[in-house]
Amino acid sequence: METLSMGGRFFKSEELELIEQRRLEALLEITTKHSEEVQSLKSQLEAADGKTAKAGNQIKGLDKEIKVLREQNPDRMKKQIKRLQEQNRDMTAENKALKSKQKQLQQQLDATKLELDKLKAEAEEKEAETA
C-alpha cells in the first residue's frame, strides 16, 4: 500500500516506517548526548559546591586561629595575621571564582534542559505530522 506525501511522491509504508525509525534513532542519540552533558555539568557543579564549602570551612578555621594568636604573642601575631589575611584574600577570590563557575554551570544546565525540551517538542510535532 502506498501513501501520497506532501510533494506528490508515493511512499510505501515500509519506507515510512524506516523514516520514522531513523527519526527515533536520531532523537534517542540526541537525548543520550544531552543526558551525558547534563550529568557532566551536574558533576562539575557538585565539585564546585564541595570546593566552596571546603573554602568556607578553611576561612572559619583561619578566623579561629587568628583569635588564638592574638592571645599569644603580639609580634608573632602580626606576622601570622598578615599571612592569614593573605590566605583569606586568596581563598575569598577562589570562592568567588567557584561561585561564578557554579552560576555559569547552572545556566548551561538550564539552557541545555530548554534545548532538550525544544527538541522533544519538535520530535513530537514531526511524529504528529507523519501520523
N, C-alpha and C positions, 0 to 999 in steps of 0.2 A: 504494500500500500504506500502511496506517495502523498506528500503534503506540499502544498504550494507555499513558498516562502514570500517575504515582502518583495524581493527582487524579481519575482515571477519564475524562479527556478524551483523545480520539484526536488524534494529531499525524501529519501527513503527513511522509514522510522529507525532503521539501524544507524543511518548517518546522524540523525537527530540524537539518538542515544549516545553515540560516540562523541558528538559535540558537547552534550551535557556532561558526560563523564570527564572530558578534558577540562571543562569549566570547574567542575567539582574538585578535580585534582589540583588545579591552579589555586583555587580558594583554600584547599587544605594546606598546600605549600606556603601560601601567604600567611595563613593562620599559625602554622608551625613556626615560621620565621619570626612572626610577631611575638608569639609566646616566649621564644628563646630570648628575644631582645628585651621583653618586659622582665623576664627572670633575671637577666644580666643587670638591668637597671635597678631592680629591687636589691640585688646583692650589693651593688655599689652604694646604694642608699643606706642599706644596713651597715655596711663597713664605715661609711661616713658618720652615721649615728653613733657607732661604737667609739670612733676616734673622738668625736665631740664630747661624749660622756667621759671618756678617759682624760681628756684635756681639762674638763671641768673639775674632776676629782684631783688632778695634779695641782690645779690652781688652789683648791681648798687646802690641800696639804702644804703648799708653799706658804699660804697665809698663816697656818698654824705654826709653821717653822719660824716665820718672822716674829711671831709673838714670843716664842720661846727664846729666840736670840736677843730680843730686846731686854729680856730679863737677865741675860747672862753678861756678856762683855760688850760695852758700848763701841769700842774701836773695831773689834771683830764684827760686831753687829752692823756697823755702817757698810763695811765691805760686803758682808753677806747680803744685806738689804739691796745693795746695788746689783749684785749678781742675780738675786731672786727677782728683782724688778725687771731686769733684762729678760730673764726666762719667762716671766709673766707676760711681758710685751710680746715675746716670740710666740708663746702659746695662745695668747689672745688673737694675734694675727692669724695663726694657723686655724684657730677655732672659727674665726670669721670666714676664712677661705673655705673651710669644710662646710659651714652653713650655706655659703654661696653655692658650692658644688651640690649640696643636698637640694637646694632650691632648684637649681638647673636640672638635676636628675628627675626631680618631681615633675617639672614642667615637661621634660622629654617623655616621661611616663604618661602624663595626661595627654600629650599630643599623640602619642602612639596609640593610646586607647581610643581616642577620637578617630584616628585613621582606620583602626580596625573596625570600629562601628560603621564607619562610612563604607568600607569595603564589603562588610557583611550586608549592609543595606543595598549596595549596588548588585551584589550577587543574588540577593533575594529578588530584586527588581528584574534582573535578567532571567531568573528562573520563572518568574511570573509571566514575563513576556513570551517565553518559549512554551509555556504551558497552554 
